[in-house]
């Protein structure tokens, strides 16, 4: 077994003083919460080798299923923080299904500009199981056992998410602030876009720490960083406050872009969220191909892993979208800003 400090690849979400010290000032100026272009972060999380410096449970509990990685990238020595969520055997556990973390990130791209993203960059990555065990073993306490995800290969499928910088946990009351919504248009835009996404995905877990707000008063972004209880997931015992639409007005630009999303587009974009192919003894990300089985979320061939929403889940999402647009057209909800 190799040392966990050997340069290898893996993913997560956040910022530390070390990361700030190694991140170029010009890049930091882009955004205080996500300082690099999303496409660059996606590529790094999906393909880059890295050295892990520290591993901690995401919320500080020793039995957490996700981990915060502090690491340096082999390509340029820069420091980052990623969130790592190893899937269990079969990749279909409650609150640990990769497609439910990947789909919200992809869906938001269909109606939001990058500066308005609600979900941080999120990718799927397959690591040798020994590599994941090495990383998880660096966490304090008694981490959960790492499992082989599929019987065919000695690997663990993981979801990797960028760890946001300059944020703090947000309560439902802080996000659903009617007075601030009416007085602060920037806050209203971010809050309403956040709610559009949580409604469309049927977000069903209001657990503390799932939602974050930016500490930058000039750019009050709102994020949903844990979307594992969504779509057709079983219910959570922590509440589902953001499953419904909580505001009366929504950004005109977002509504107009949502109008362009017919069922065929949603099936094409969400039916295959990620595809990994076996090349040179390791699985690497490739451009999504034809849906191998629209009735399943995880599809496998002898050399391919494909992840996507099931057809029924996409049809249900389209139904929620249709209901939203009908309520806007009927005057039940209004819009603000420029289309």
C-alpha positions in Angstrom: 0.0 0.0 0.0 1.4 3.4 -1.0 1.7 6.3 1.4 -1.3 8.7 1.5 1.1 11.5 1.0 2.1 10.2 -2.4 1.0 12.5 -5.2 -2.4 11.1 -6.5 -5.8 12.4 -7.4 -9.1 13.1 -5.4 -11.8 15.9 -4.7 -13.7 18.3 -2.2 -15.0 22.0 -1.3 -13.6 25.1 0.8 -10.7 27.5 1.6 -7.9 27.7 4.1 -5.1 30.1 4.8 -2.7 27.8 3.0 -4.9 27.8 -0.1 -5.1 31.5 -0.1 -1.4 31.8 0.2 -0.8 29.6 -2.8 -3.7 31.0 -5.0 -2.7 33.8 -7.4 -4.2 37.1 -6.4 -5.5 37.6 -9.9 -7.5 34.4 -9.7 -8.8 35.2 -6.2 -10.2 38.5 -7.5 -12.7 36.6 -9.6 -15.0 35.6 -6.7 -14.5 35.4 -3.0 -16.3 32.1 -2.8 -15.2 30.3 -5.9 -11.9 32.0 -7.0 -11.3 30.1 -10.2 -13.4 29.4 -13.3 -15.7 26.5 -12.8 -14.4 24.7 -15.8 -10.8 24.8 -14.4 -12.0 23.5 -11.1 -13.9 20.7 -12.7 -10.9 19.6 -14.7 -8.6 19.7 -11.7 -11.0 17.6 -9.6 -11.7 15.1 -12.3 -8.2 14.5 -13.6 -5.4 16.2 -11.6 -2.9 14.3 -9.4 -2.5 15.7 -5.9 -0.9 15.3 -2.5 -3.2 15.1 0.5 -2.0 17.2 3.4 -5.0 16.9 5.8 -8.3 15.0 6.0 -11.1 16.0 8.4 -14.8 14.9 8.6 -16.8 17.5 6.7 -18.9 18.6 9.7 -16.5 17.6 12.4 -18.2 14.4 13.4 -16.1 11.2 13.4 -18.8 9.1 11.7 -19.3 11.5 8.8 -19.7 9.9 5.3 -17.9 12.9 3.6 -14.4 14.4 4.2 -12.7 17.7 3.7 -9.4 17.3 1.9 -6.7 19.9 2.1 -4.3 19.2 -0.7 -1.8 20.5 -3.2 -2.1 19.9 -7.0 0.8 18.2 -8.7 0.4 20.3 -11.8 1.3 23.7 -10.2 1.7 23.2 -6.4 -1.4 25.2 -5.7 -3.4 24.4 -2.5 -7.1 23.6 -2.6 -9.8 22.0 -0.5 -12.2 19.5 -1.8 -15.0 17.5 -0.4 -14.8 13.7 -0.9 -17.9 11.5 -0.7 -17.1 7.8 -1.3 -20.0 5.7 -2.6 -20.8 2.4 -0.9 -21.3 -0.9 -2.5 -23.8 -0.5 -5.4 -23.8 3.4 -5.2 -27.4 3.5 -4.2 -27.5 4.2 -0.4 -29.8 6.8 1.1 -28.2 10.2 0.9 -25.2 8.8 -0.9 -26.2 8.3 -4.6 -23.8 10.1 -6.9 -26.4 11.1 -9.4 -28.2 13.2 -6.9 -25.1 15.3 -6.3 -24.1 15.6 -9.9 -27.6 16.4 -11.3 -28.2 19.7 -9.4 -24.7 21.0 -10.6 -25.5 20.2 -14.2 -29.1 21.4 -14.0 -28.2 24.9 -12.7 -26.0 25.4 -15.8 -29.1 25.3 -17.9 -30.6 28.5 -16.4 -27.9 30.3 -14.4 -24.8 32.2 -15.2 -21.6 31.0 -13.4 -21.7 34.0 -11.0 -25.1 32.8 -9.8 -24.3 29.1 -9.4 -26.0 27.6 -6.3 -24.0 24.3 -6.3 -20.2 24.4 -6.2 -18.3 22.5 -9.0 -19.0 18.8 -8.6 -17.6 15.8 -10.4 -17.5 12.0 -10.3 -14.2 10.2 -10.0 -13.2 6.6 -9.6 -10.2 5.8 -7.4 -8.5 2.5 -6.6 -10.1 1.4 -3.3 -6.7 1.3 -1.6 -6.1 4.9 -2.5 -9.5 6.0 -0.9 -8.7 3.9 2.2 -5.4 5.6 2.6 -7.0 9.0 2.4 -9.9 8.2 4.7 -7.4 6.7 7.2 -5.9 10.1 7.6 -9.1 11.4 9.2 -9.3 11.5 13.0 -11.6 9.3 15.0 -13.1 6.2 13.6 -14.0 6.8 9.9 -16.6 4.7 8.1 -15.2 1.7 6.2 -14.4 2.3 2.6 -16.2 -0.1 0.3 -15.6 -1.4 -3.2 -18.4 0.1 -5.3 -18.7 -2.5 -8.0 -17.8 -6.1 -8.0 -16.0 -5.9 -11.4 -13.3 -3.5 -10.3 -11.3 -2.8 -7.1 -12.3 0.8 -7.0 -14.5 3.3 -5.1 -16.7 5.7 -7.0 -16.5 9.1 -5.4 -18.2 12.5 -5.7 -15.8 15.3 -5.5 -17.0 18.9 -4.7 -15.1 22.1 -4.4 -14.9 23.5 -0.9 -16.3 27.0 -0.8 -14.3 29.9 0.6 -15.7 32.7 2.7 -19.0 31.2 3.6 -21.0 30.3 6.7 -23.9 27.9 7.4 -27.3 29.5 6.8 -30.6 28.7 8.5 -33.9 28.6 6.6 -34.9 31.9 8.3 -31.8 33.7 7.1 -32.4 32.7 3.5 -36.2 33.2 3.7 -35.9 36.8 4.9 -38.8 38.7 3.4 -37.6 42.1 4.4 -34.1 41.6 3.0 -35.6 40.1 -0.2 -37.6 43.3 -0.8 -34.8 45.7 0.1 -31.7 44.0 -1.4 -32.0 43.1 -5.1 -28.7 41.2 -5.1 -29.8 39.0 -2.2 -33.2 38.6 -3.8 -31.7 37.3 -7.0 -29.5 34.8 -5.2 -32.2 33.6 -2.8 -34.8 33.2 -5.6 -32.3 31.3 -7.9 -31.4 29.1 -4.9 -35.1 28.3 -4.4 -35.7 27.6 -8.1 -33.1 24.9 -8.0 -34.2 23.4 -4.7 -37.7 23.2 -6.0 -36.8 21.7 -9.3 -34.7 18.9 -7.7 -37.1 18.4 -4.8 -34.5 19.1 -2.1 -35.6 17.1 0.9 -33.1 17.7 3.6 -32.9 20.9 5.7 -30.1 19.6 7.9 -27.8 22.3 9.3 -24.8 22.8 7.1 -26.5 21.9 3.8 -26.9 25.5 2.9 -24.3 28.3 2.9 -24.2 32.0 2.5 -21.4 34.2 1.4 -19.6 36.5 3.9 -19.2 39.1 1.2 -22.0 41.7 1.7 -21.5 43.0 -1.8 -22.1 39.6 -3.3 -24.6 37.7 -1.0 -24.5 34.3 -2.7 -26.4 31.4 -1.4 -25.3 27.8 -1.9 -26.7 24.3 -1.5 -23.7 22.1 -0.8 -25.4 18.8 0.0 -28.2 17.6 -2.3 -28.2 13.9 -1.6 -31.8 13.8 -0.5 -33.6 15.0 -3.7 -35.5 13.8 -6.8 -37.1 10.5 -5.8 -35.0 9.9 -2.7 -36.6 8.7 0.5 -37.6 11.4 2.9 -35.2 12.9 5.5 -36.1 13.4 9.1 -34.5 16.9 9.1 -37.3 18.6 7.1 -37.8 19.6 3.5 -38.5 23.3 3.8 -36.9 24.2 0.4 -38.7 21.5 -1.6 -41.4 24.1 -2.2 -41.3 27.6 -3.7 -41.0 30.1 -0.9 -40.8 33.4 -2.7 -43.4 35.3 -4.8 -40.9 36.7 -7.4 -38.1 35.2 -9.4 -35.4 36.6 -11.8 -36.8 37.1 -15.2 -33.6 35.9 -16.8 -33.8 32.6 -15.0 -37.5 32.1 -15.9 -36.9 32.8 -19.6 -34.0 30.3 -19.7 -36.1 27.7 -18.0 -38.8 28.1 -20.7 -36.3 26.7 -23.2 -35.9 23.5 -21.3 -38.2 20.9 -22.9 -38.3 17.3 -21.9 -35.9 16.3 -24.7 -33.3 18.8 -23.6 -33.6 17.6 -20.0 -33.3 14.0 -21.0 -30.2 14.8 -23.0 -28.5 16.9 -20.3 -29.4 14.9 -17.2 -29.8 11.4 -18.6 -26.0 11.0 -18.7 -24.3 13.2 -16.1 -20.9 11.6 -16.2 -19.1 8.8 -18.0 -15.9 7.1 -17.1 -14.0 4.7 -19.3 -11.2 2.2 -18.4 -8.0 3.4 -20.1 -4.6 2.2 -19.2 -5.8 0.5 -16.1 -7.7 3.5 -14.7 -11.0 5.1 -15.2 -10.9 8.5 -16.8 -13.7 11.0 -17.6 -14.9 11.1 -21.2 -17.6 13.0 -23.1 -21.0 11.5 -22.2 -22.2 9.0 -24.8 -25.6 7.5 -25.6 -27.7 6.6 -22.5 -27.0 2.9 -21.9 -30.2 2.4 -19.8 -32.6 5.2 -19.2 -34.3 3.2 -16.4 -31.2 3.0 -14.2 -29.0 5.6 -12.6 -25.7 3.6 -12.6 -24.9 1.8 -15.9 -21.9 -0.4 -16.5 -20.3 -2.3 -19.3 -16.9 -4.1 -19.2 -15.0 -0.8 -19.5 -17.6 2.0 -18.8 -19.3 3.5 -15.8 -22.2 5.9 -16.7 -24.1 7.9 -14.2 -27.4 9.8 -14.8 -30.9 10.4 -13.6 -33.5 7.8 -14.3 -36.1 8.6 -17.0 -38.9 8.8 -14.5 -37.0 11.3 -12.4 -36.4 13.5 -15.4 -40.1 13.4 -16.4 -41.1 14.4 -12.8 -38.6 17.3 -12.9 -40.1 18.4 -16.2 -43.6 18.3 -14.6 -42.4 20.6 -11.8 -40.9 23.0 -14.3 -44.2 23.0 -16.3 -46.1 23.8 -13.1 -43.8 26.6 -12.3 -44.1 28.3 -15.7 -47.9 27.9 -15.6 -48.0 29.7 -12.3 -45.8 32.5 -13.6 -48.0 32.9 -16.7 -51.1 32.9 -14.5 -49.8 35.7 -12.4 -49.4 33.6 -9.3 -45.7 34.4 -9.4 -44.0 37.5 -10.9 -40.5 38.2 -12.2 -38.0 41.0 -11.6 -34.9 42.2 -13.4 -34.0 42.0 -17.1 -35.0 38.8 -19.0 
